[in-house]
Amino acid sequence: ILDIILTPIYVIIILAIANYKKNKHISENPIYKYYVKGLAVKIFAGIIFCLIYVYYYGGGDTLFYYNGAKCFSNLLFRSPEKFIKVFINGPEEKYYDMFDFIVGYPPLWLYKEIYALNVMKITTVFLILSFQSYIVATILMSWVVYSGIWRLYVMFCELYPTLYNHFAVAVLFVPSVVFWGSGILKDPISLSAMCWYTYSLYELFVKKRNIYTNILRYVLSLYFIFAVKPYILYAIIPGSILWISYDKIKSIKSGFVRFLVAPSIIAIAFFALAFFYNTLGDKLGKFSV
């Protein structure tokens, strides 16, 4: 009953906010004609995701994350002091013992896995804002995740302004990405974090604007990637280094100077990458290269 009552209310409020943002920017930037459409598709996909997992699959990781997060939110209202201790610490048994039969116990096999535990903690925030409604929490997460995806779309459109219709399809409307990037799972969190990572890198090193804001975005995006799917960094860091290195080499006017400097920049990038792999590898355990 709560889902049926709250879902249309939250959807209308979210789309109203999105429509206000679209109207505010569309006169100066025509790509905003896709802003509400992309978000509406994202929210619709989140609702379909919930229905498929509940009524077709009859369960799955998304519901385990939800049930675990529900225990966290129950603990918050019953004992805020215990909640803070559990929320800011890792999967140690002494913190798991702070749960009880009244607030419920998160799935132990997820609680022991630090990355799954982090997903439950993130989901807890959305549960508190959704009155513990599974479908509304999914809609809220889809809305937050969409912010990163939209930023990636904006970045591509700045690089290739004439292709904004093509990028709308590629970034906002690919069905499999929209579906798997809209539920309570690791994937939507890591996807949005990767988009924010790429956008903030572009703003910092290519456009060189809003430096402090984008440093914060960059650090936060790295944190969320590391908290949920750290092995993604193995894929995204090399591409980042090549991209930024090439951009710096391309900016040198003299072809002769470029010829002299390019090997040095590539060498620095290579050693930075090797240092990163060696440093991070010890912390990733089974995800180590």
C-alpha positions in Angstrom: 0.0 0.0 0.0 2.8 2.4 0.9 4.5 1.8 -2.5 1.3 2.5 -4.4 0.7 5.7 -2.5 4.3 7.1 -2.4 5.5 6.1 -5.9 3.4 8.5 -8.0 4.0 11.3 -5.5 7.8 10.9 -5.6 7.8 10.5 -9.4 5.8 13.7 -9.9 8.0 15.7 -7.6 11.2 14.4 -9.2 10.0 15.1 -12.7 8.8 18.6 -11.7 12.2 19.4 -10.4 13.8 18.0 -13.6 11.4 20.0 -15.8 12.3 23.2 -13.9 16.0 22.5 -14.5 15.3 21.8 -18.2 13.4 25.1 -18.7 16.2 27.0 -16.9 18.9 25.8 -19.2 17.3 24.8 -22.6 17.4 28.4 -24.0 21.2 28.4 -23.9 21.8 24.7 -24.3 19.5 22.7 -26.6 20.8 19.3 -25.3 18.5 19.8 -22.3 15.6 18.8 -24.4 16.7 15.2 -23.5 17.1 15.9 -19.7 13.6 15.0 -18.6 13.2 12.3 -21.2 16.4 10.6 -20.1 15.4 10.8 -16.4 11.8 9.6 -17.1 13.2 6.5 -18.9 15.6 5.9 -16.0 12.8 6.1 -13.4 10.6 3.8 -15.5 13.4 1.3 -15.9 13.9 1.4 -12.1 10.2 0.6 -11.5 10.3 -2.2 -14.1 13.6 -3.5 -12.5 11.7 -3.8 -9.1 8.7 -5.5 -10.6 10.8 -8.1 -12.5 13.0 -8.9 -9.5 10.0 -9.2 -7.1 7.4 -11.0 -9.4 9.5 -12.7 -12.0 12.8 -13.7 -10.3 11.2 -13.8 -6.9 14.3 -12.4 -5.2 17.9 -11.6 -5.8 20.8 -9.4 -4.7 18.8 -6.2 -5.0 16.3 -7.5 -2.4 19.1 -8.7 -0.1 20.6 -5.2 -0.2 17.2 -3.7 0.5 16.5 -6.0 3.5 20.0 -5.3 4.9 19.6 -1.6 4.5 16.2 -1.9 6.2 17.9 -3.4 9.2 20.3 -0.4 9.3 17.5 2.1 9.1 15.6 0.3 11.8 18.7 0.4 14.0 19.0 4.2 13.4 15.5 4.9 14.8 16.0 2.4 17.7 19.5 3.2 18.7 21.3 6.1 16.9 24.5 5.5 18.8 24.7 1.9 17.7 23.8 2.9 14.2 26.7 5.3 13.9 29.2 2.7 15.2 27.9 0.1 12.7 27.6 2.6 9.8 31.2 4.0 10.0 32.9 0.7 10.7 33.7 -2.4 8.6 32.3 -5.9 8.7 33.6 -6.9 12.1 31.5 -9.4 14.1 31.3 -7.1 17.2 29.4 -4.5 15.1 27.1 -7.2 13.6 26.1 -8.2 17.1 24.6 -4.7 17.6 21.7 -5.8 15.5 18.9 -7.9 17.1 15.6 -9.6 16.3 13.6 -6.4 16.7 15.6 -4.4 14.1 16.5 -7.4 12.1 19.8 -8.9 10.9 21.4 -8.0 7.6 22.3 -11.0 5.4 25.5 -12.2 7.1 27.1 -13.3 3.8 26.7 -9.8 2.4 27.7 -8.1 5.7 31.0 -9.9 5.7 31.9 -8.7 2.2 33.0 -5.1 2.5 31.8 -4.0 -1.0 28.3 -5.5 -0.5 28.3 -3.9 3.0 29.0 -0.5 1.4 26.1 -1.0 -1.0 23.8 -1.7 2.0 25.0 1.5 3.7 24.5 3.6 0.6 21.0 2.1 0.2 20.2 2.9 3.8 20.3 6.7 3.0 17.7 6.2 0.3 15.5 4.0 2.5 15.5 6.8 5.2 14.3 9.2 2.5 11.7 6.9 1.1 10.0 5.7 4.4 11.6 2.2 3.7 9.8 1.7 0.5 11.7 -0.6 -1.8 10.4 0.9 -5.1 10.7 4.5 -4.0 14.3 3.9 -2.7 15.0 2.5 -6.2 13.5 5.6 -7.9 15.6 7.9 -5.7 18.8 6.0 -6.4 18.0 6.1 -10.1 17.6 9.9 -9.9 20.9 10.3 -8.1 22.7 7.9 -10.5 21.3 9.8 -13.5 23.2 12.9 -12.4 26.5 11.3 -13.3 25.2 9.8 -16.6 23.9 13.2 -17.6 27.3 14.8 -16.9 29.0 12.3 -19.2 26.4 13.2 -21.9 27.2 16.9 -21.4 30.9 16.2 -21.7 30.5 14.3 -25.0 28.3 17.1 -26.4 30.9 19.7 -25.5 33.5 17.7 -27.3 31.4 17.0 -30.4 28.4 19.5 -30.4 26.9 18.4 -33.7 26.4 14.8 -32.4 24.2 15.5 -29.4 21.3 13.5 -30.9 23.6 10.5 -31.4 25.1 10.8 -27.9 21.6 10.9 -26.4 20.9 7.4 -27.8 24.4 6.1 -26.8 24.5 7.5 -23.3 20.9 7.9 -22.1 18.8 5.3 -23.9 20.7 2.0 -24.4 18.1 -0.4 -22.9 20.5 -2.8 -21.2 22.5 0.0 -19.6 19.3 1.8 -18.5 17.9 -1.4 -17.0 20.9 -2.7 -15.1 21.9 0.9 -14.1 18.6 1.6 -12.4 18.2 -0.7 -9.5 19.6 -1.2 -6.0 22.8 -3.0 -7.0 26.5 -2.3 -7.2 26.3 -1.5 -10.9 24.3 1.8 -10.8 26.6 3.2 -8.1 29.8 2.3 -9.9 28.4 3.5 -13.3 27.5 6.9 -12.0 30.8 7.2 -10.1 32.7 6.4 -13.3 30.7 9.0 -15.2 31.4 11.6 -12.5 35.1 10.5 -12.5 35.4 11.1 -16.3 33.5 14.4 -16.2 35.6 15.8 -13.3 38.8 14.7 -15.0 37.7 16.5 -18.2 36.8 19.7 -16.3 40.1 19.6 -14.3 42.7 18.8 -17.0 41.0 19.7 -20.3 38.8 22.7 -19.5 40.6 23.8 -16.3 37.5 25.3 -14.7 35.8 25.0 -11.3 39.0 23.5 -9.9 38.1 23.0 -6.3 34.6 21.7 -7.1 35.9 19.2 -9.5 38.7 18.1 -7.2 36.0 17.3 -4.7 33.9 15.5 -7.4 37.0 13.5 -8.5 37.8 12.4 -5.0 34.2 11.4 -4.2 33.9 9.5 -7.5 37.1 7.6 -6.7 35.8 6.9 -3.2 32.6 5.4 -4.5 34.3 3.3 -7.1 36.7 2.0 -4.6 33.9 1.3 -2.1 31.8 -0.7 -4.5 33.8 -2.1 -7.4 37.5 -1.2 -7.0 38.7 -3.4 -9.9 37.0 -0.9 -12.3 40.0 1.4 -11.5 42.2 -1.1 -13.3 40.3 -0.3 -16.5 39.6 3.4 -16.1 43.0 4.6 -14.8 45.1 3.6 -17.9 42.5 5.2 -20.2 42.6 8.3 -18.1 46.3 8.6 -18.2 46.5 8.0 -22.0 43.7 10.5 -22.5 45.2 13.3 -20.4 48.7 12.6 -21.7 47.6 12.7 -25.3 45.7 16.0 -24.7 48.9 17.6 -23.2 51.0 16.4 -26.1 48.5 17.6 -28.7 48.5 21.1 -27.1 52.2 21.6 -27.9 52.4 23.7 -31.1 55.8 22.6 -32.4 55.9 19.2 -34.0 59.6 18.8 -33.1 59.0 19.6 -29.5 56.1 17.2 -29.4 58.4 14.5 -30.8 60.9 15.2 -28.0 58.4 15.5 -25.2 55.9 12.7 -26.1 58.2 9.8 -25.0 58.8 11.5 -21.6 55.1 12.1 -20.9 54.3 8.5 -21.9 57.1 7.2 -19.7 55.9 9.2 -16.7 52.4 7.9 -17.4 53.7 4.3 -17.5 55.6 4.6 -14.2 52.6 6.3 -12.6 50.4 3.4 -13.7 52.9 0.8 -12.5 53.1 2.6 -9.1 49.3 2.7 -8.9 48.9 -1.0 -9.7 51.6 -2.0 -7.1 50.1 0.2 -4.4 46.5 -0.7 -5.0 47.1 -4.4 -5.7 47.9 -5.1 -2.1 44.6 -3.6 -1.0 42.4 -5.4 -3.5 43.1 -9.0 -2.5 41.4 -11.3 -5.0 41.0 -8.3 -7.4 44.8 -7.7 -7.6 46.4 -7.8 -11.0 
